[in-house]
Amino acid sequence: MPNETTALPGSLESAAFGADPDLDRLPAPCSARDWWTTAVVLGGQGHYARARAALDVLDRLTAGFSTHSDRVLASLSASTRASFLRQSGRHALASTWDGRALAIVGGLPGDPEAACDALTGLAADALGCGRLPLGWRLLAQCRARLDAEGGLWRQEIRIEWVSAELALAGGDFARAGRHAERAVELSAESESVRHRVKSDLLRSAALTGTDASAAVKMAADVFARCRQYGLLPLAWASSLLIEGVSGERTSPSAQEIGDLIAMRGGSLLPLS
């Protein structure tokens, strides 16, 4: 079960992990963790250049790893940079950042948040490089850490996301569907709009192997919600799914969304 925390409306936490992912005027960061949260919000909106700039500030604040918190935040920064690269299809490069993230906190006791982010990131990187067995092994390591710690709702959802993606890559749509459904259940217990939307997108992807019409219908709902909340990277991904399965262009199209993301510093690989 996710550990529910109520984020104040209009706060950075609510924008990153709650009900306000489309927040335009972000509060000024007041702590090192705020800089990381700011980067998460901006990345979710597709403002990749601004997000990387926020991570640059965070890295300067945590340089030297003088405290436990500094190490955790430096690791989260590296994992977040990796996620931006992975979203643009650069999985091999992302793995270097996820590896750094894990190296920073791999041996730290009692705080698996950052280590689990790094491990799920590395599993997703392995998937993108065609190394599915490695991806499953990395998820098993992450699961062992999660089983020893309660209340990490975000990490619980992420492990289901990557499990669904690995199953899809292996052609096991039934298994992918089970993991996607579990992600939907977990995200429904959280406040996070972004996590709910991505979970539904994975459920749609799992349906492509059994019911293409239902997959497109669900992806269209995801696409509409992405546009409503300004979740540009997820809008791009859902548009790709709709156009790939149905053969019909969305409005705006995946190419048009990709061009806008590129203007925001996304540096996406060319569509083929």
C-alpha positions in Angstrom: 0.0 0.0 0.0 1.3 3.5 -0.8 2.1 5.7 2.1 -0.4 8.5 1.7 0.9 12.0 2.4 -1.2 15.1 1.7 0.8 17.7 -0.3 -0.4 21.3 0.0 -2.1 22.5 -3.2 0.3 24.6 -5.3 3.4 23.3 -3.5 6.4 21.7 -5.2 5.5 18.3 -3.7 1.9 18.6 -5.1 3.3 19.5 -8.5 5.8 16.6 -8.5 3.9 13.9 -6.8 0.3 15.1 -6.3 -2.6 16.8 -7.9 -0.9 19.8 -9.6 1.5 18.5 -12.3 0.5 21.4 -14.5 1.6 24.1 -12.0 2.9 27.1 -14.0 4.3 29.3 -11.3 6.5 27.0 -9.2 7.4 28.1 -5.6 11.0 29.1 -5.2 13.1 26.2 -3.9 14.0 26.6 -0.2 16.2 23.5 0.3 18.4 21.1 -1.7 15.5 18.6 -1.9 13.3 21.4 -3.3 15.7 21.7 -6.2 15.3 18.0 -7.0 11.5 18.3 -6.7 11.6 21.3 -9.1 13.6 19.2 -11.6 11.0 16.4 -11.4 8.1 18.8 -12.0 9.9 20.4 -15.0 10.8 17.1 -16.5 7.3 15.9 -16.2 6.2 19.0 -18.2 8.9 18.4 -20.8 10.9 21.5 -19.8 14.1 19.4 -19.9 16.6 22.3 -20.2 15.2 24.0 -17.1 15.0 20.7 -15.3 18.7 20.0 -16.0 19.5 23.5 -14.7 17.8 22.8 -11.5 19.8 19.6 -11.1 23.0 21.6 -11.8 22.1 23.7 -8.7 21.4 20.6 -6.7 24.7 19.0 -7.6 26.5 22.1 -6.5 24.7 22.1 -3.2 25.5 18.4 -2.5 29.0 18.4 -3.8 31.4 16.6 -1.4 28.6 14.4 0.1 29.2 15.9 3.5 25.9 14.5 4.9 23.7 11.4 4.4 21.1 13.7 2.9 23.6 15.1 0.4 24.4 11.6 -0.8 20.8 10.6 -1.2 20.0 13.8 -3.1 23.1 13.5 -5.3 22.0 10.0 -6.2 18.4 11.1 -6.9 19.9 13.8 -9.2 21.9 11.3 -11.2 18.8 9.0 -11.5 16.7 11.9 -12.7 19.3 12.8 -15.3 19.2 9.2 -16.4 15.4 9.3 -16.7 15.6 12.3 -19.0 18.1 10.4 -21.3 16.0 7.2 -21.2 12.9 9.1 -22.2 14.7 10.2 -25.3 15.8 6.7 -26.1 19.4 7.0 -24.9 19.4 4.0 -22.7 23.1 3.2 -22.8 24.1 6.7 -21.8 21.3 6.7 -19.1 22.8 3.6 -17.6 26.1 5.4 -16.7 24.1 8.0 -14.7 22.0 5.2 -13.0 25.2 3.4 -12.2 26.6 6.5 -10.6 23.3 6.9 -8.6 23.6 3.4 -7.3 27.3 3.7 -6.5 26.6 6.8 -4.4 24.1 5.2 -2.1 24.5 1.4 -2.7 25.8 0.8 0.8 23.8 3.3 2.8 21.6 1.6 5.4 18.0 2.5 6.2 17.1 4.7 3.3 16.3 2.7 0.1 14.5 5.5 -1.8 17.5 6.5 -4.0 18.9 3.0 -4.4 15.5 1.7 -5.6 15.2 4.6 -8.1 18.7 3.7 -9.4 17.9 0.0 -9.6 14.6 0.4 -11.4 16.4 2.9 -13.7 19.1 0.4 -14.5 16.5 -2.3 -15.2 14.8 0.0 -17.7 18.2 0.9 -19.2 18.9 -2.8 -19.6 15.5 -3.3 -21.3 16.4 -0.5 -23.8 19.7 -2.2 -24.5 18.0 -5.6 -25.2 19.2 -7.2 -21.9 15.9 -8.4 -20.5 17.3 -11.1 -18.1 19.5 -8.4 -16.5 16.5 -6.2 -16.2 14.6 -8.8 -14.3 17.6 -9.5 -12.0 17.9 -5.8 -11.2 14.2 -5.6 -10.3 14.6 -8.6 -8.0 17.3 -6.7 -6.2 15.0 -3.7 -5.9 12.1 -5.8 -4.7 14.3 -7.3 -1.9 15.0 -3.8 -0.7 11.4 -2.7 -0.9 10.2 -5.8 1.0 12.4 -4.8 3.9 10.9 -1.3 3.9 7.3 -0.1 4.0 5.6 3.0 2.7 7.7 3.6 -0.4 4.7 4.1 -2.7 6.5 5.8 -5.6 9.1 3.0 -5.7 6.4 0.3 -5.6 4.7 1.9 -8.6 8.0 2.2 -10.5 8.9 -1.4 -10.1 5.5 -2.4 -11.5 6.0 0.0 -14.5 9.4 -1.5 -15.4 8.1 -5.0 -14.8 5.3 -4.3 -17.3 7.8 -2.9 -19.8 10.1 -5.9 -19.5 7.1 -8.2 -20.0 6.0 -6.2 -23.1 9.6 -6.4 -24.5 9.5 -10.2 -24.0 6.1 -10.4 -25.8 4.3 -11.6 -22.6 1.2 -9.3 -22.8 -0.7 -11.1 -20.1 2.1 -10.7 -17.6 2.5 -7.0 -18.7 -1.2 -6.5 -18.1 -0.9 -7.9 -14.5 1.9 -5.5 -13.7 0.2 -2.6 -15.3 -3.0 -3.3 -13.4 -1.1 -3.4 -10.2 0.5 -0.1 -11.0 -3.0 1.3 -11.7 -4.2 0.1 -8.3 -1.2 1.5 -6.4 -1.3 4.9 -8.2 -5.1 5.2 -7.5 -4.2 5.1 -3.8 -1.8 8.0 -4.2 -2.4 11.7 -5.0 -0.2 11.7 -8.0 -1.9 12.5 -11.3 1.3 11.8 -13.2 1.7 8.3 -11.7 -2.0 7.5 -12.5 -1.6 8.7 -16.1 1.6 6.7 -16.8 0.1 3.6 -15.2 -2.9 3.9 -17.5 -0.6 4.3 -20.4 1.2 1.1 -19.6 -2.2 -0.7 -19.2 -3.0 0.6 -22.7 0.3 -0.7 -24.1 -0.4 -4.1 -22.5 -3.7 -4.2 -24.3 -2.1 -3.8 -27.8 -1.4 -7.5 -27.8 -4.9 -8.6 -27.2 -7.4 -5.8 -28.0 -6.0 -3.1 -30.2 -9.3 -1.1 -30.3 -9.4 -1.0 -26.5 -5.8 -0.1 -26.3 -6.3 2.9 -28.6 -9.4 4.0 -26.8 -7.6 3.9 -23.4 -4.5 5.7 -24.9 -6.8 8.4 -26.3 -8.1 9.0 -22.8 -4.5 9.2 -21.5 -3.6 11.6 -24.3 -6.4 13.9 -23.3 -5.4 13.9 -19.7 -1.8 14.5 -20.6 -2.8 17.6 -22.6 -5.1 18.7 -19.7 -2.2 18.5 -17.2 0.6 19.6 -19.4 2.4 16.3 -19.2 4.2 16.6 -22.6 6.5 13.6 -22.5 3.6 11.3 -21.7 1.5 13.0 -24.3 4.2 12.2 -26.8 4.3 8.5 -25.7 0.6 8.1 -25.8 0.4 9.8 -29.3 3.1 7.4 -30.5 1.0 4.4 -29.3 -2.2 5.7 -30.9 -0.6 6.6 -34.2 1.3 3.3 -34.3 -1.7 1.1 -33.6 -4.5 2.9 -35.3 -2.5 4.5 -38.2 -4.3 7.8 -37.5 -2.6 11.0 -36.4 -3.4 12.6 -33.1 -3.9 16.3 -32.8 -1.3 17.5 -32.1 0.7 14.7 -33.7 3.6 12.9 -32.1 5.9 14.8 -34.4 4.5 18.1 -33.4 4.7 17.3 -29.7 8.3 16.0 -30.2 9.2 19.3 -31.9 7.8 21.2 -28.9 9.7 19.0 -26.4 12.9 19.6 -28.5 12.3 23.4 -28.2 12.3 22.8 -24.4 15.6 21.0 -24.5 14.4 17.5 -24.9 16.7 16.4 -27.7 14.6 13.5 -28.8 15.9 10.9 -31.2 14.3 11.2 -34.7 11.0 9.4 -35.2 11.3 6.5 -37.6 
